[in-house]
Amino acid sequence: MSESLQKRLEYLGIADMDYLSARILIINGMTHTGLSKAAEAFEKLFKLFLVLEAKITRNEELTQKELKQYEHKLVKLFEKVVVKIPGATPFDKSWKEYFEQLEMAYKTRYPESWKEVRLINDLTNLDKAYCYFRNNITVNFPKEEQEKIKSFGTFILKAYNKDIVSYIVKQGGMSPKEAFLKHNKYSSEFNINQAKIPQ
C-alpha cells in the first residue's frame, strides 16, 4: 500500500489544521498568509481525493512521484478533481477564480515573485469550498474509518486537551471550536461531529 494511501487520516488531519489556520489568519486581517495557508489545505485535500479515487476506481496506488507532478498547481488539481466527483454540482467560473487567487497567494510568498496582486479577504468561499470538498472526499474513506473522519482534525486535534486550549485562550487566541465556528456560514453542513472539536 502506498504511503499516501496509508496516511490518509494524517493528510486529512493536517488539511483540517491548515484550514483552521487559514481561517484564523483571514479573520485577523492577514489575508496573504491566510490564503497561502488555505491553498495548502486544498492541495492536501485534492491530492488525497486523487489517491482515494485511483484506488477505488482503478485499484491503482498513486506514488509520491505521481502526486508531485502537480506541484502546487491548485487550479490544475481543482480541474482534475471536479470532473471525478459523481453528480457534482455545477461549478461556475467563480470557483476556478477562487482557486486561481489561492494559487497566486501561494506563489507570491517570496518577494522574487511579487507583482501587482489583488487578494480578497473572503471567509465565505473558503468555508463553502472546504466543506464541499471535505465532505465529498471523506465519503470515499473505508467504512471502518467513517467515525474517525467525523472527528475534525482527526487525531491531531485530540491532542488539544483542556489545559492546552485554556493556555491558548489566555494568550488571546481562539479555541479550535471558536476558530471553526466564527463567521462560518457552512459550519452545520460539514460532515463532522462538532461536539468533538476542543473548546
N, C-alpha and C positions, 0 to 999 in steps of 0.2 A: 504494500500500500504506500502511495506517495506521501511524502512528509506533509504537504499542504492538505491532503485529504485527512490524514491522521490528526492534524492540528486545527481542524475546522472550528471547534469550540473556542480555541485560543484566538483564531482570526476574528471570530465574531465578537469575542470579549474586547479585543483591542480596538476593533472598529467602533464598538459602542462607547468606549472610553474616548476615542478621538472625536466622536460626535458630541459627547458631553463637553469636552474641552473646547470644541468649536463654538458651542452654544454660550459657554461662559465668556469666551473672548469676544464674541459678537455682541452679547448683552452689555458688556463693559466698553464697547466702542473700539475695540482692537480688531477692526474689520479685516485688514490684510492678513494678519496672523490667523484669525478665526477662519477665514475662507481657505487658507492653506491647510489648516488642520481638518476642515470639512472635506477637502479634496483627498486627504489621506484616508479618512473614514470610508468614503465611497470607493476609492481604489481597492481597499481591502474587501469591501462587500462585493464589488463586481468580480474580483478575482476568485473569491470564494464561490460565487454563483457559477462561474465557468468551470471550476474544479468539480463541483457537485453535478452540474449538468452533463459534463463529459462522462462521469462515472455512471450516472443514471441512464442516459440515452444511448451511449455507445460503449459502455463498460471500458472506458479509457481512463487512465490516470495521468493528468497533466503534470508535467515536471516543472521544477522551478525555472528551467531554461525557457520552456514554452510560455510561462507566465511573464517572464522578464521581457519578452518581445514587446509587450505593451508599455514598458517603462512606466512613465507617469502620464500617459496619454489618456486622460479621463474621458474625453469625448469619444475616442475610438472604443474604449471599454463600454461606455454607455450604449453606443450604437450596436455593439456586439451582443450585449445583454438583452436589450429591449426586444429584439427580434426573436429571442428564445423563450420569452415569457408567454405561456399559453393563455390566450384570451386576455392579453394585456389591454388596458385602457389606452385609447389613442394618445400618443404623446405629441402635443403641438410643439411649435418651434421654441416656445419659452423654456421647455425642459432642456433642449440642446443648448440654448443660450445660457442657461444657468450653469451647466457643466463646462461650457466654454469659459465662463467667468471664474469658476473654481480652478480650472486648469491654468488660466492666466495668473491667478493669485499664487498658485504653487510655483509656476515658472519664474515669477518675479520676486522670489525670496531673497535673491542676491542682487547687489547693485549692477553687476555686469549686464543683466538682462532688463534693466529698468528702461521704460519708455512711458509715454502717457497711457495711463490705465484708469478705467472707470470701474470702481468696485462699489457694490451696493450692499449696505448693511441690512441683510434680509433673513430673518429667522424663519419666516413662513415657508419659503421654498426649501430651506434646509430641512425643516421638520417634515414637510409633506413628502419630499423625496426620500429622506432616510426611512421614514415609516413605511412608505410604499415598497422600497427595495428590501428592507429588512424582513418585512412580512412575506414577500414573495420568495426570498432566499431561504428562510428558515423552514418553510413547508417542505423543503427538499431534504431536511435532515432526517436521519433514521428515526423510526417511531420511538425507540428507547431513549432518544435524546430530546424529544419534544418538550418535556418538562424543564430540562436544563436550559433550552434556548429561551424559555419564557422568563428566565432569571436574567434581567437586563445586566449587561457587563459580564455575564456568565460567572466564572469562578473569581474574576478579578475584583468585582465589587463586593464579593463575600468577605474580602479582607478588611473592608471598611467597618470595623466594629464601632460601638457607641463612643468609645474613648477617642478614636481617630476622627470620627465625624464631629464630636464636641470640640476637639482641638481646631479643626478646620473652621468651624463656625466662630470660635473665639478669636481667630486670626482675621475675621471679617469675610471669610469665604462662604460659599453656599454648600449645603449638604448635597450629595448626589441626587437625592429626590427633588430638592428645590431647583437644582441645575436642570433637571429633566423637565419639570413642570412649568417653570417660569415662562409665561407668554407662549406656551406650546399649545397651539390650536388643534394639534393632531395627537395629543398625548393619549386620549382614550381609544384611538384607532390602532395603536401598537399592540401586537400580539405578545404581550408580556404580562407578568404578574407585578403590578406596580407596588403592591404591598411589600415586596421583597427588596425594593430599592432603599438603601440606607438613608435615614433622615435624622 
